[in-house]
Amino acid sequence: MPLYEFKCLDCCHDFEKLILKTSQTSEVMCPVCRSRRIEEKFSTFASSSSSKSVAANKANCAPSGG
Ligand SMILES: [Zn+2]
C-alpha cells in the first residue's frame, strides 16, 4: 500500500498520506498549518546513519501543543 508517513517541520505534526506517484510527495502539505516544509519519514529504513539528520530537524521543531 503506497501509504507514506510525513512530518511537518513547522509544527511537528505527524500524518500519513496516500501517494500514488513519487512526484506527489512534493505537493504534500501539512493538514494542520498548511506548511510545505514536510519531511518524509522512512520507517522501513531504520538506519543509524539517518538518525543524524532527524536529530537536526527536531532541534528546529517546537514542542507539540498550541
Ligand atoms: Zn504543520
N, CA, C, O and the ligand as a Tripos MOL2 file, in Angstrom:
@<TRIPOS>MOLECULE
protein
  265   263    67     0     0
PROTEIN
NO_CHARGES

@<TRIPOS>ATOM
      1 N           0.8530   -1.2080    0.0000 N.3       1 MET1
      2 CA          0.0000    0.0000    0.0000 C.3       1 MET1
      3 C           0.8880    1.2570    0.0000 C.2       1 MET1
      4 O           1.7630    1.3960    0.8550 O.2       1 MET1
      5 N           0.6680    2.1540   -0.9390 N.am      2 PRO2
      6 CA          1.5200    3.3600   -1.0350 C.3       2 PRO2
      7 C           1.1620    4.4190    0.0000 C.2       2 PRO2
      8 O           0.8600    5.5640   -0.3390 O.2       2 PRO2
      9 N           1.2000    4.0210    1.2580 N.am      3 LEU3
     10 CA          0.8980    4.9690    2.3260 C.3       3 LEU3
     11 C           2.2110    5.4880    2.9110 C.2       3 LEU3
     12 O           3.0200    4.7280    3.4420 O.2       3 LEU3
     13 N           2.3970    6.7950    2.7980 N.am      4 TYR4
     14 CA          3.6440    7.3960    3.2460 C.3       4 TYR4
     15 C           3.4330    8.1580    4.5520 C.2       4 TYR4
     16 O           2.3660    8.7140    4.8150 O.2       4 TYR4
     17 N           4.4790    8.1590    5.3460 N.am      5 GLU5
     18 CA          4.4460    8.9190    6.5950 C.3       5 GLU5
     19 C           5.1960   10.2250    6.4190 C.2       5 GLU5
     20 O           6.2900   10.2640    5.8570 O.2       5 GLU5
     21 N           4.5910   11.2840    6.9070 N.am      6 PHE6
     22 CA          5.2370   12.5890    6.7990 C.3       6 PHE6
     23 C           5.2690   13.2630    8.1530 C.2       6 PHE6
     24 O           4.5190   12.9210    9.0680 O.2       6 PHE6
     25 N           6.1600   14.2310    8.2500 N.am      7 LYS7
     26 CA          6.2400   15.0230    9.4610 C.3       7 LYS7
     27 C           6.4180   16.4810    9.0780 C.2       7 LYS7
     28 O           7.2760   16.8210    8.2630 O.2       7 LYS7
     29 N           5.5970   17.3400    9.6740 N.am      8 CYS8
     30 CA          5.6880   18.7610    9.4040 C.3       8 CYS8
     31 C           6.8510   19.3490   10.1990 C.2       8 CYS8
     32 O           6.9620   19.1390   11.4070 O.2       8 CYS8
     33 N           7.7120   20.0830    9.5060 N.am      9 LEU9
     34 CA          8.8690   20.6640   10.1740 C.3       9 LEU9
     35 C           8.5030   21.9580   10.8960 C.2       9 LEU9
     36 O           9.3020   22.4850   11.6700 O.2       9 LEU9
     37 N           7.3140   22.4620   10.6500 N.am     10 ASP10
     38 CA          6.9090   23.7130   11.2900 C.3      10 ASP10
     39 C           6.1830   23.4720   12.6030 C.2      10 ASP10
     40 O           6.4360   24.1590   13.5920 O.2      10 ASP10
     41 N           5.2710   22.4880   12.6170 N.am     11 CYS11
     42 CA          4.5060   22.2400   13.8370 C.3      11 CYS11
     43 C           4.7230   20.8170   14.3560 C.2      11 CYS11
     44 O           4.0950   20.4110   15.3330 O.2      11 CYS11
     45 N           5.6100   20.0600   13.7030 N.am     12 CYS12
     46 CA          5.9650   18.7060   14.1400 C.3      12 CYS12
     47 C           4.7690   17.7630   14.1320 C.2      12 CYS12
     48 O           4.7360   16.8020   14.9000 O.2      12 CYS12
     49 N           3.8070   18.0200   13.2920 N.am     13 HIS13
     50 CA          2.6460   17.1610   13.2100 C.3      13 HIS13
     51 C           2.9450   15.9470   12.3330 C.2      13 HIS13
     52 O           3.4430   16.0840   11.2160 O.2      13 HIS13
     53 N           2.6370   14.7690   12.8480 N.am     14 ASP14
     54 CA          2.8370   13.5440   12.0800 C.3      14 ASP14
     55 C           1.5440   13.1700   11.3790 C.2      14 ASP14
     56 O           0.4710   13.2200   11.9800 O.2      14 ASP14
     57 N           1.6390   12.7960   10.1080 N.am     15 PHE15
     58 CA          0.4510   12.3870    9.3810 C.3      15 PHE15
     59 C           0.8330   11.4400    8.2590 C.2      15 PHE15
     60 O           1.9910   11.3530    7.8510 O.2      15 PHE15
     61 N          -0.1800   10.7300    7.7740 N.am     16 GLU16
     62 CA          0.0370    9.7890    6.6880 C.3      16 GLU16
     63 C          -0.7460   10.2340    5.4620 C.2      16 GLU16
     64 O          -1.8060   10.8490    5.5780 O.2      16 GLU16
     65 N          -0.2190    9.9200    4.3000 N.am     17 LYS17
     66 CA         -0.9000   10.3050    3.0780 C.3      17 LYS17
     67 C          -0.6930    9.2410    2.0150 C.2      17 LYS17
     68 O           0.3710    8.6310    1.9040 O.2      17 LYS17
     69 N          -1.7370    9.0450    1.2490 N.am     18 LEU18
     70 CA         -1.6630    8.0580    0.1840 C.3      18 LEU18
     71 C          -0.9730    8.6810   -1.0290 C.2      18 LEU18
     72 O          -1.4840    9.6330   -1.6200 O.2      18 LEU18
     73 N           0.1720    8.1490   -1.3900 N.am     19 ILE19
     74 CA          0.9430    8.6840   -2.5130 C.3      19 ILE19
     75 C           1.0040    7.6460   -3.6280 C.2      19 ILE19
     76 O           1.5720    6.5670   -3.4620 O.2      19 ILE19
     77 N           0.4160    7.9880   -4.7530 N.am     20 LEU20
     78 CA          0.4170    7.0600   -5.8780 C.3      20 LEU20
     79 C           1.6700    7.2390   -6.7300 C.2      20 LEU20
     80 O           2.2050    6.2770   -7.2820 O.2      20 LEU20
     81 N           2.1250    8.4800   -6.8250 N.am     21 LYS21
     82 CA          3.3430    8.7510   -7.5800 C.3      21 LYS21
     83 C           4.3480    9.4460   -6.6680 C.2      21 LYS21
     84 O           3.9870   10.2480   -5.8070 O.2      21 LYS21
     85 N           5.6080    9.1190   -6.8820 N.am     22 THR22
     86 CA          6.6550    9.7020   -6.0510 C.3      22 THR22
     87 C           6.6820   11.2270   -6.1690 C.2      22 THR22
     88 O           7.0250   11.9270   -5.2170 O.2      22 THR22
     89 N           6.3230   11.7210   -7.3310 N.am     23 SER23
     90 CA          6.3550   13.1670   -7.5500 C.3      23 SER23
     91 C           5.3200   13.8790   -6.6820 C.2      23 SER23
     92 O           5.4260   15.0790   -6.4260 O.2      23 SER23
     93 N           4.3150   13.1180   -6.2320 N.am     24 GLN24
     94 CA          3.2590   13.7300   -5.4310 C.3      24 GLN24
     95 C           3.7610   14.1870   -4.0610 C.2      24 GLN24
     96 O           3.1450   15.0380   -3.4200 O.2      24 GLN24
     97 N           4.8620   13.6280   -3.6280 N.am     25 THR25
     98 CA          5.3710   13.9790   -2.3040 C.3      25 THR25
     99 C           5.7090   15.4670   -2.2200 C.2      25 THR25
    100 O           5.6740   16.0500   -1.1360 O.2      25 THR25
    101 N           6.0340   16.0800   -3.3500 N.am     26 SER26
    102 CA          6.3800   17.4940   -3.3420 C.3      26 SER26
    103 C           5.1370   18.3640   -3.1960 C.2      26 SER26
    104 O           5.2340   19.5610   -2.9230 O.2      26 SER26
    105 N           3.9630   17.7520   -3.3830 N.am     27 GLU27
    106 CA          2.7330   18.5220   -3.2780 C.3      27 GLU27
    107 C           2.0740   18.3820   -1.9190 C.2      27 GLU27
    108 O           1.0480   19.0030   -1.6390 O.2      27 GLU27
    109 N           2.6780   17.5580   -1.0850 N.am     28 VAL28
    110 CA          2.0880   17.3270    0.2250 C.3      28 VAL28
    111 C           2.2550   18.5400    1.1210 C.2      28 VAL28
    112 O           3.3320   19.1330    1.1910 O.2      28 VAL28
    113 N           1.1890   18.8980    1.7990 N.am     29 MET29
    114 CA          1.2840   19.9760    2.7660 C.3      29 MET29
    115 C           0.6740   19.5390    4.0940 C.2      29 MET29
    116 O          -0.1380   18.6150    4.1510 O.2      29 MET29
    117 N           1.0790   20.2140    5.1430 N.am     30 CYS30
    118 CA          0.6130   19.8630    6.4750 C.3      30 CYS30
    119 C          -0.8800   20.1430    6.6140 C.2      30 CYS30
    120 O          -1.3320   21.2430    6.2970 O.2      30 CYS30
    121 N          -1.6550   19.1600    7.0850 N.am     31 PRO31
    122 CA         -3.0960   19.3410    7.2470 C.3      31 PRO31
    123 C          -3.4390   20.2740    8.4000 C.2      31 PRO31
    124 O          -4.5830   20.7130    8.5240 O.2      31 PRO31
    125 N          -2.4740   20.5750    9.2300 N.am     32 VAL32
    126 CA         -2.7200   21.4300   10.3980 C.3      32 VAL32
    127 C          -2.4020   22.8950   10.1060 C.2      32 VAL32
    128 O          -3.2360   23.7780   10.3030 O.2      32 VAL32
    129 N          -1.1740   23.1340    9.6320 N.am     33 CYS33
    130 CA         -0.7400   24.5200    9.4270 C.3      33 CYS33
    131 C          -0.5260   24.8540    7.9550 C.2      33 CYS33
    132 O          -0.1110   25.9610    7.6130 O.2      33 CYS33
    133 N          -0.8150   23.8740    7.0800 N.am     34 ARG34
    134 CA         -0.7020   24.0730    5.6330 C.3      34 ARG34
    135 C           0.7270   24.4010    5.1930 C.2      34 ARG34
    136 O           0.9370   25.0460    4.1650 O.2      34 ARG34
    137 N           1.6800   23.9630    5.9630 N.am     35 SER35
    138 CA          3.0700   24.2420    5.6090 C.3      35 SER35
    139 C           3.5590   23.2580    4.5590 C.2      35 SER35
    140 O           3.1270   22.1060    4.5140 O.2      35 SER35
    141 N           4.4530   23.7240    3.7290 N.am     36 ARG36
    142 CA          5.0390   22.8660    2.6980 C.3      36 ARG36
    143 C           6.3630   22.2650    3.1740 C.2      36 ARG36
    144 O           6.9840   21.4680    2.4710 O.2      36 ARG36
    145 N           6.7700   22.6490    4.3430 N.am     37 ARG37
    146 CA          8.0280   22.1280    4.8610 C.3      37 ARG37
    147 C           7.7530   20.7700    5.4810 C.2      37 ARG37
    148 O           7.5980   20.6450    6.6960 O.2      37 ARG37
    149 N           7.6940   19.7650    4.6380 N.am     38 ILE38
    150 CA          7.3410   18.4240    5.0610 C.3      38 ILE38
    151 C           8.5380   17.5010    4.9190 C.2      38 ILE38
    152 O           9.2670   17.5370    3.9280 O.2      38 ILE38
    153 N           8.7120   16.6980    5.9080 N.am     39 GLU39
    154 CA          9.7800   15.7070    5.8510 C.3      39 GLU39
    155 C           9.1670   14.3210    5.7310 C.2      39 GLU39
    156 O           8.2940   13.9360    6.5090 O.2      39 GLU39
    157 N           9.6380   13.5930    4.7530 N.am     40 GLU40
    158 CA          9.1220   12.2460    4.5580 C.3      40 GLU40
    159 C           9.8150   11.2780    5.4940 C.2      40 GLU40
    160 O          11.0420   11.2600    5.5970 O.2      40 GLU40
    161 N           9.0200   10.4810    6.1680 N.am     41 LYS41
    162 CA          9.6010    9.5430    7.1200 C.3      41 LYS41
    163 C           9.7130    8.1530    6.4880 C.2      41 LYS41
    164 O           8.7580    7.6360    5.9090 O.2      41 LYS41
    165 N          10.8830    7.5750    6.6130 N.am     42 PHE42
    166 CA         11.1010    6.2320    6.0800 C.3      42 PHE42
    167 C          11.2570    5.2550    7.2330 C.2      42 PHE42
    168 O          12.3680    4.9690    7.6780 O.2      42 PHE42
    169 N          10.1360    4.7530    7.7030 N.am     43 SER43
    170 CA         10.1790    3.8550    8.8500 C.3      43 SER43
    171 C          10.7870    2.5120    8.4780 C.2      43 SER43
    172 O          11.2700    1.7720    9.3350 O.2      43 SER43
    173 N          10.7550    2.2090    7.1750 N.am     44 THR44
    174 CA         11.2810    0.9170    6.7450 C.3      44 THR44
    175 C          12.8080    0.9110    6.7690 C.2      44 THR44
    176 O          13.4420   -0.1320    6.9330 O.2      44 THR44
    177 N          13.3890    2.1240    6.5980 N.am     45 PHE45
    178 CA         14.8390    2.2100    6.5980 C.3      45 PHE45
    179 C          15.3300    2.6740    7.9680 C.2      45 PHE45
    180 O          15.7420    3.8200    8.1500 O.2      45 PHE45
    181 N          15.2720    1.7630    8.9060 N.am     46 ALA46
    182 CA         15.7060    2.0920   10.2610 C.3      46 ALA46
    183 C          17.2250    2.0200   10.3340 C.2      46 ALA46
    184 O          17.8000    1.0660   10.8600 O.2      46 ALA46
    185 N          17.8510    3.0460    9.7970 N.am     47 SER47
    186 CA         19.3100    3.0680    9.7950 C.3      47 SER47
    187 C          19.8400    4.0440   10.8380 C.2      47 SER47
    188 O          19.2230    5.0710   11.1220 O.2      47 SER47
    189 N          20.9690    3.7110   11.3910 N.am     48 SER48
    190 CA         21.5470    4.5650   12.4250 C.3      48 SER48
    191 C          22.1090    5.8470   11.8140 C.2      48 SER48
    192 O          22.1860    6.8790   12.4800 O.2      48 SER48
    193 N          22.4980    5.7730   10.5470 N.am     49 SER49
    194 CA         23.0940    6.9380    9.9130 C.3      49 SER49
    195 C          22.0640    8.0300    9.6750 C.2      49 SER49
    196 O          22.4110    9.2110    9.6540 O.2      49 SER49
    197 N          20.7900    7.6510    9.4920 N.am     50 SER50
    198 CA         19.7590    8.6310    9.2010 C.3      50 SER50
    199 C          19.3360    9.3890   10.4620 C.2      50 SER50
    200 O          18.7210   10.4520   10.3720 O.2      50 SER50
    201 N          19.6640    8.8450   11.6300 N.am     51 SER51
    202 CA         19.2440    9.4810   12.8720 C.3      51 SER51
    203 C          19.9090   10.8450   13.0420 C.2      51 SER51
    204 O          19.4240   11.6990   13.7840 O.2      51 SER51
    205 N          21.0190   11.0320   12.3470 N.am     52 LYS52
    206 CA         21.7250   12.3110   12.4440 C.3      52 LYS52
    207 C          20.8510   13.4560   11.9470 C.2      52 LYS52
    208 O          20.6410   14.4420   12.6530 O.2      52 LYS52
    209 N          20.3480   13.3140   10.7280 N.am     53 SER53
    210 CA         19.5580   14.3840   10.1480 C.3      53 SER53
    211 C          18.2500   14.5720   10.9060 C.2      53 SER53
    212 O          17.7510   15.6910   11.0260 O.2      53 SER53
    213 N          17.7030   13.4860   11.4110 N.am     54 VAL54
    214 CA         16.4430   13.5680   12.1510 C.3      54 VAL54
    215 C          16.6240   14.4180   13.3990 C.2      54 VAL54
    216 O          15.7780   15.2510   13.7260 O.2      54 VAL54
    217 N          17.7350   14.1980   14.0890 N.am     55 ALA55
    218 CA         18.0070   14.9540   15.3040 C.3      55 ALA55
    219 C          18.1650   16.4350   14.9880 C.2      55 ALA55
    220 O          17.7510   17.2960   15.7640 O.2      55 ALA55
    221 N          18.7700   16.7200   13.8390 N.am     56 ALA56
    222 CA         18.9820   18.1050   13.4500 C.3      56 ALA56
    223 C          17.6520   18.7840   13.1700 C.2      56 ALA56
    224 O          17.4600   19.9490   13.5170 O.2      56 ALA56
    225 N          16.7380   18.0640   12.5480 N.am     57 ASN57
    226 CA         15.4400   18.6260   12.2420 C.3      57 ASN57
    227 C          14.6120   18.8360   13.5070 C.2      57 ASN57
    228 O          13.8680   19.8090   13.6210 O.2      57 ASN57
    229 N          14.7500   17.9270   14.4380 N.am     58 LYS58
    230 CA         13.9760   18.0360   15.6750 C.3      58 LYS58
    231 C          14.3550   19.2880   16.4420 C.2      58 LYS58
    232 O          13.5360   19.8490   17.1690 O.2      58 LYS58
    233 N          15.6000   19.7270   16.2780 N.am     59 ALA59
    234 CA         16.0590   20.9060   17.0010 C.3      59 ALA59
    235 C          15.2700   22.1370   16.5910 C.2      59 ALA59
    236 O          15.0980   23.0640   17.3830 O.2      59 ALA59
    237 N          14.7880   22.1480   15.3450 N.am     60 ASN60
    238 CA         14.0460   23.3030   14.8460 C.3      60 ASN60
    239 C          12.5620   23.2040   15.1750 C.2      60 ASN60
    240 O          11.8030   24.1480   14.9550 O.2      60 ASN60
    241 N          12.1580   22.0630   15.6980 N.am     61 CYS61
    242 CA         10.7400   21.8480   15.9390 C.3      61 CYS61
    243 C          10.3250   22.3270   17.3170 C.2      61 CYS61
    244 O          11.0210   22.1030   18.3070 O.2      61 CYS61
    245 N           9.2090   22.9740   17.3610 N.am     62 ALA62
    246 CA          8.6700   23.3910   18.6520 C.3      62 ALA62
    247 C           7.8910   22.2360   19.2730 C.2      62 ALA62
    248 O           7.3760   21.3770   18.5580 O.2      62 ALA62
    249 N           7.8060   22.2140   20.5770 N.am     63 PRO63
    250 CA          7.0480   21.1460   21.2420 C.3      63 PRO63
    251 C           5.5760   21.1760   20.8740 C.2      63 PRO63
    252 O           5.0160   22.2410   20.6130 O.2      63 PRO63
    253 N           4.9590   20.0240   20.8540 N.am     64 SER64
    254 CA          3.5670   19.9250   20.4400 C.3      64 SER64
    255 C           2.6560   20.6600   21.4080 C.2      64 SER64
    256 O           3.0010   20.8730   22.5700 O.2      64 SER64
    257 N           1.5080   21.0370   20.9190 N.am     65 GLY65
    258 CA          0.5580   21.7650   21.7540 C.3      65 GLY65
    259 C           0.4870   23.2210   21.3270 C.2      65 GLY65
    260 O           1.5090   23.8280   21.0050 O.2      65 GLY65
    261 N          -0.7070   23.7800   21.3230 N.am     66 GLY66
    262 CA         -0.8510   25.1640   20.9580 C.3      66 GLY66
    263 C          -1.1970   25.2720   19.5560 C.2      66 GLY66
    264 O          -1.3660   26.3790   19.0450 O.2      66 GLY66
    265 ZN          2.2990   21.7790   10.3120 Zn       67 ZN67
@<TRIPOS>BOND
     1     1     2 1
     2     2     3 1
     3     3     4 2
     4     3     5 am
     5     5     6 1
     6     6     7 1
     7     7     8 2
     8     7     9 am
     9     9    10 1
    10    10    11 1
    11    11    12 2
    12    11    13 am
    13    13    14 1
    14    14    15 1
    15    15    16 2
    16    15    17 am
    17    17    18 1
    18    18    19 1
    19    19    20 2
    20    19    21 am
    21    21    22 1
    22    22    23 1
    23    23    24 2
    24    23    25 am
    25    25    26 1
    26    26    27 1
    27    27    28 2
    28    27    29 am
    29    29    30 1
    30    30    31 1
    31    31    32 2
    32    31    33 am
    33    33    34 1
    34    34    35 1
    35    35    36 2
    36    35    37 am
    37    37    38 1
    38    38    39 1
    39    39    40 2
    40    39    41 am
    41    41    42 1
    42    42    43 1
    43    43    44 2
    44    43    45 am
    45    45    46 1
    46    46    47 1
    47    47    48 2
    48    47    49 am
    49    49    50 1
    50    50    51 1
    51    51    52 2
    52    51    53 am
    53    53    54 1
    54    54    55 1
    55    55    56 2
    56    55    57 am
    57    57    58 1
    58    58    59 1
    59    59    60 2
    60    59    61 am
    61    61    62 1
    62    62    63 1
    63    63    64 2
    64    63    65 am
    65    65    66 1
    66    66    67 1
    67    67    68 2
    68    67    69 am
    69    69    70 1
    70    70    71 1
    71    71    72 2
    72    71    73 am
    73    73    74 1
    74    74    75 1
    75    75    76 2
    76    75    77 am
    77    77    78 1
    78    78    79 1
    79    79    80 2
    80    79    81 am
    81    81    82 1
    82    82    83 1
    83    83    84 2
    84    83    85 am
    85    85    86 1
    86    86    87 1
    87    87    88 2
    88    87    89 am
    89    89    90 1
    90    90    91 1
    91    91    92 2
    92    91    93 am
    93    93    94 1
    94    94    95 1
    95    95    96 2
    96    95    97 am
    97    97    98 1
    98    98    99 1
    99    99   100 2
   100    99   101 am
   101   101   102 1
   102   102   103 1
   103   103   104 2
   104   103   105 am
   105   105   106 1
   106   106   107 1
   107   107   108 2
   108   107   109 am
   109   109   110 1
   110   110   111 1
   111   111   112 2
   112   111   113 am
   113   113   114 1
   114   114   115 1
   115   115   116 2
   116   115   117 am
   117   117   118 1
   118   118   119 1
   119   119   120 2
   120   119   121 am
   121   121   122 1
   122   122   123 1
   123   123   124 2
   124   123   125 am
   125   125   126 1
   126   126   127 1
   127   127   128 2
   128   127   129 am
   129   129   130 1
   130   130   131 1
   131   131   132 2
   132   131   133 am
   133   133   134 1
   134   134   135 1
   135   135   136 2
   136   135   137 am
   137   137   138 1
   138   138   139 1
   139   139   140 2
   140   139   141 am
   141   141   142 1
   142   142   143 1
   143   143   144 2
   144   143   145 am
   145   145   146 1
   146   146   147 1
   147   147   148 2
   148   147   149 am
   149   149   150 1
   150   150   151 1
   151   151   152 2
   152   151   153 am
   153   153   154 1
   154   154   155 1
   155   155   156 2
   156   155   157 am
   157   157   158 1
   158   158   159 1
   159   159   160 2
   160   159   161 am
   161   161   162 1
   162   162   163 1
   163   163   164 2
   164   163   165 am
   165   165   166 1
   166   166   167 1
   167   167   168 2
   168   167   169 am
   169   169   170 1
   170   170   171 1
   171   171   172 2
   172   171   173 am
   173   173   174 1
   174   174   175 1
   175   175   176 2
   176   175   177 am
   177   177   178 1
   178   178   179 1
   179   179   180 2
   180   179   181 am
   181   181   182 1
   182   182   183 1
   183   183   184 2
   184   183   185 am
   185   185   186 1
   186   186   187 1
   187   187   188 2
   188   187   189 am
   189   189   190 1
   190   190   191 1
   191   191   192 2
   192   191   193 am
   193   193   194 1
   194   194   195 1
   195   195   196 2
   196   195   197 am
   197   197   198 1
   198   198   199 1
   199   199   200 2
   200   199   201 am
   201   201   202 1
   202   202   203 1
   203   203   204 2
   204   203   205 am
   205   205   206 1
   206   206   207 1
   207   207   208 2
   208   207   209 am
   209   209   210 1
   210   210   211 1
   211   211   212 2
   212   211   213 am
   213   213   214 1
   214   214   215 1
   215   215   216 2
   216   215   217 am
   217   217   218 1
   218   218   219 1
   219   219   220 2
   220   219   221 am
   221   221   222 1
   222   222   223 1
   223   223   224 2
   224   223   225 am
   225   225   226 1
   226   226   227 1
   227   227   228 2
   228   227   229 am
   229   229   230 1
   230   230   231 1
   231   231   232 2
   232   231   233 am
   233   233   234 1
   234   234   235 1
   235   235   236 2
   236   235   237 am
   237   237   238 1
   238   238   239 1
   239   239   240 2
   240   239   241 am
   241   241   242 1
   242   242   243 1
   243   243   244 2
   244   243   245 am
   245   245   246 1
   246   246   247 1
   247   247   248 2
   248   247   249 am
   249   249   250 1
   250   250   251 1
   251   251   252 2
   252   251   253 am
   253   253   254 1
   254   254   255 1
   255   255   256 2
   256   255   257 am
   257   257   258 1
   258   258   259 1
   259   259   260 2
   260   259   261 am
   261   261   262 1
   262   262   263 1
   263   263   264 2
@<TRIPOS>SUBSTRUCTURE
     1 MET1         2 RESIDUE 1 A MET
     2 PRO2         6 RESIDUE 1 A PRO
     3 LEU3        10 RESIDUE 1 A LEU
     4 TYR4        14 RESIDUE 1 A TYR
     5 GLU5        18 RESIDUE 1 A GLU
     6 PHE6        22 RESIDUE 1 A PHE
     7 LYS7        26 RESIDUE 1 A LYS
     8 CYS8        30 RESIDUE 1 A CYS
     9 LEU9        34 RESIDUE 1 A LEU
    10 ASP10       38 RESIDUE 1 A ASP
    11 CYS11       42 RESIDUE 1 A CYS
    12 CYS12       46 RESIDUE 1 A CYS
    13 HIS13       50 RESIDUE 1 A HIS
    14 ASP14       54 RESIDUE 1 A ASP
    15 PHE15       58 RESIDUE 1 A PHE
    16 GLU16       62 RESIDUE 1 A GLU
    17 LYS17       66 RESIDUE 1 A LYS
    18 LEU18       70 RESIDUE 1 A LEU
    19 ILE19       74 RESIDUE 1 A ILE
    20 LEU20       78 RESIDUE 1 A LEU
    21 LYS21       82 RESIDUE 1 A LYS
    22 THR22       86 RESIDUE 1 A THR
    23 SER23       90 RESIDUE 1 A SER
    24 GLN24       94 RESIDUE 1 A GLN
    25 THR25       98 RESIDUE 1 A THR
    26 SER26      102 RESIDUE 1 A SER
    27 GLU27      106 RESIDUE 1 A GLU
    28 VAL28      110 RESIDUE 1 A VAL
    29 MET29      114 RESIDUE 1 A MET
    30 CYS30      118 RESIDUE 1 A CYS
    31 PRO31      122 RESIDUE 1 A PRO
    32 VAL32      126 RESIDUE 1 A VAL
    33 CYS33      130 RESIDUE 1 A CYS
    34 ARG34      134 RESIDUE 1 A ARG
    35 SER35      138 RESIDUE 1 A SER
    36 ARG36      142 RESIDUE 1 A ARG
    37 ARG37      146 RESIDUE 1 A ARG
    38 ILE38      150 RESIDUE 1 A ILE
    39 GLU39      154 RESIDUE 1 A GLU
    40 GLU40      158 RESIDUE 1 A GLU
    41 LYS41      162 RESIDUE 1 A LYS
    42 PHE42      166 RESIDUE 1 A PHE
    43 SER43      170 RESIDUE 1 A SER
    44 THR44      174 RESIDUE 1 A THR
    45 PHE45      178 RESIDUE 1 A PHE
    46 ALA46      182 RESIDUE 1 A ALA
    47 SER47      186 RESIDUE 1 A SER
    48 SER48      190 RESIDUE 1 A SER
    49 SER49      194 RESIDUE 1 A SER
    50 SER50      198 RESIDUE 1 A SER
    51 SER51      202 RESIDUE 1 A SER
    52 LYS52      206 RESIDUE 1 A LYS
    53 SER53      210 RESIDUE 1 A SER
    54 VAL54      214 RESIDUE 1 A VAL
    55 ALA55      218 RESIDUE 1 A ALA
    56 ALA56      222 RESIDUE 1 A ALA
    57 ASN57      226 RESIDUE 1 A ASN
    58 LYS58      230 RESIDUE 1 A LYS
    59 ALA59      234 RESIDUE 1 A ALA
    60 ASN60      238 RESIDUE 1 A ASN
    61 CYS61      242 RESIDUE 1 A CYS
    62 ALA62      246 RESIDUE 1 A ALA
    63 PRO63      250 RESIDUE 1 A PRO
    64 SER64      254 RESIDUE 1 A SER
    65 GLY65      258 RESIDUE 1 A GLY
    66 GLY66      262 RESIDUE 1 A GLY
    67 ZN67       265 GROUP 0 **** ****
